[in-house]
Amino acid sequence: MTTSVTPYHPGELAAQALAGVRERADHAGRAIRGTIPPVAARFLTERRTLVVGAADPDGRVWATQLAGAPGFLQAGDERTMTVAARPAGDDPLAAALAGPARVGTIALDPAGRRRMRLNGRSVPDRRGGLVITADQVVSNCPKYIQRRTPLDRPSAGAPRAVSAGPALSTAQRLTAATADTFFVATVGPDGGVDASHRGGFPGFLRAAAPDRLVWPEYQGNSMFMTLGNLELDPRAGLLLPDWETGGALLVTGEARTEWSPGARAGVPGAQRMVELAVTGVVELADATPLAWTDPEYSPANPHPADRTAD
């Protein structure tokens, strides 16, 4: 009798079963590595930003963004990524990443529509950066990435919080409602953290109330790393970059997935819906020293005029 080995934890297996994609997930799971391949190492050295998800000292999950000149990310070896940056003092993850932490990261190349996830264990270095030992390395497909090119902002200052509170303000709800991209951090059963990308046409993320965000889950790679984590642990953190100003909106709370066909009725392209109960919000100015060109929307984005059958 042979026992199959799976890269997935019980929450991911449960989500895959609910979605009816177990066979596809097994095939996709072959892309999950424990090391950084040479092509991924080269990809990292060209990036200007890195999304990082982790839990703060109170256990709340956040996603934030680090930035630097090309080369600020390096593959020290096939198991290690170095980051020549660390969150500033106003960032909700500044304290967590000042010591050892479980992290989920995603390096995104909007201009080339490429992305790479690296989840692992972070420790601070002596130069104000991070050293992350990889547990999982995944190169994802280009779906739902809006094409953008980075531009330096010579007038950029240090990252700083301009507001913080338990819920979204009216202006922040408008930011969410007009977003075409966000990132979501979640936690697995062993404490491992994952960071993932979500994209669509503006309006795909909905601010239903000051303390509630809702979004559709489109067809993806069938791994269900995000929703699998949420099956076991509802904690989640969202990062909404401001592509024009370099600012960022960070949101934390608890999320649940609605799997019933009725929940996604009338939502173009939705396979299921996720609702986040917001418990904390931090808005950062100058989160990165970059601005980005106007988006060229992904051809994979479901168009608002599309309709899907239940």
Phi, psi and omega in degrees: 000129180253143179252123180286143178258130181240145176279359188261146175270172186302325179294318178295318178297322179294317179295320178297321179293318179298325180275349180071037184234025185304316182295316178296323180295321178299320179293315181295330182298342178294342181277352180278119183246168172252001182226165181263111180290159183305321181295325178288324177299318178294320179302316182299319184295342182267351187280153177253343183221159175216127173274134180231128174248143179194172175262139177280175183301338177271000179091359177282141183264133179228160168236135179225181185227132174249155183215160177185178176290157175310132185104350179291342170254133179218146169270103180297323172203190187288351180245359190227133171245130175257144182233117181272054178192159178211153181301143177287169188301328181280350182286137181296346178257008182299314182291319182298318184273002171281352177223186178299140182204150168276133185225152166242134181230155172218125175260123186243138173244087181300323183297322181259002183052055177230154178206154181215131177258139173222115180249137182182213187238125185252142169226147177287147173261183184272003183245016179085016180240199183228151170238119185245121176269126188283135166257320180224136174231125184224126171262118185264166180286168184277003185305138171069012176269124177277132183285126178215154177241134182283148176228137177288145175246097184301335183271004184297137176259192177284147177303137181207148178281132176254345174197154176206142181186183183273350185210171182279134172285172178300317180293322179291326175296323177293321176302314180296318184291340180253004181288144173248357182209140165209169179237146182230130177253138179220171186235136179271178186293339179262009182091354177294144183250145177234144173237133185224160183256142173228136179217157179180183175289151176310134184105347181289334171263127186242129174269090185289337180196169178302336181242026182209125173243143182225138176214155176274148171260118179272171178297129183231218187270001177075005178284324179059045179291321178288304183292331176296319175297317182293337176297333185249336184212115186282353183296137181206153175227137180247142172241123176246103180289145169264101187291340182274321188252348185084002177281181180203146175248121181249130184230136175235156180172204179234135187241151174223149180260132175258110187270348187289143178302327182297330182292331182259005182302129179081001179258108185305129174076355186287130172267333178192172182236149176236137178238128179253121171277111187283132176238349179199146181219133172230127176254125181252136168264147179053041177299329173223157178274025186240150162242168183225151178294164177301150187283147162256109190294146180297136176293347179278345182300126174297131181282142180305335180278348180291153174224138180246144180280146177285000000 
